[in-house]
Amino acid sequence: MNNFLNDKWKKIIFFSIIVIAIEFSGHGIFASLFRLLSSGN
């Protein structure tokens, strides 16, 4: 059970790092939304 929990957390952290990297590179969902909102003004 403990090993399963560790694998699950490793996957969650791994995907979180990928998502954060994409967001900071400017190609993520939040970055796109921010550009859309700022272009509307």
N, C-alpha and C positions, 0 to 999 in steps of 0.2 A: 504493500500500500504506500509506504513512504517513497519507494522508488518511482512509482506511478506519479505521485504528487510532484516529485522533483522533475520528471520529464515534462509534466504539464506546465510547470512554472518556467522551465527552460524554453519551451515553445512560446509561451506567452511573452516572455522577455525578448526573445529573438524577433518575433513579429512586431513587437512594440518598437524595437530599435529600427527595424526596416521602415515602418510607418513614419517614425520621427525623422529619419534620414530623408525620406521622400518629401515630407512636408517642408523641411528646411531647405531642400534643394529648389523649392518653388514649383513643384509639379503636383502637389497634393491637393486633396479636396478642399481643405481650409484655405490654402493659398489661392486656389481658383475662385472660391467664393468671395474672398477678400478683394481680389482683383475685380470681380464682377460688381461688387457693391461700390467700390471706389470709382469705377468707370461710369456708374450710373449717376454719380453726383456731379 
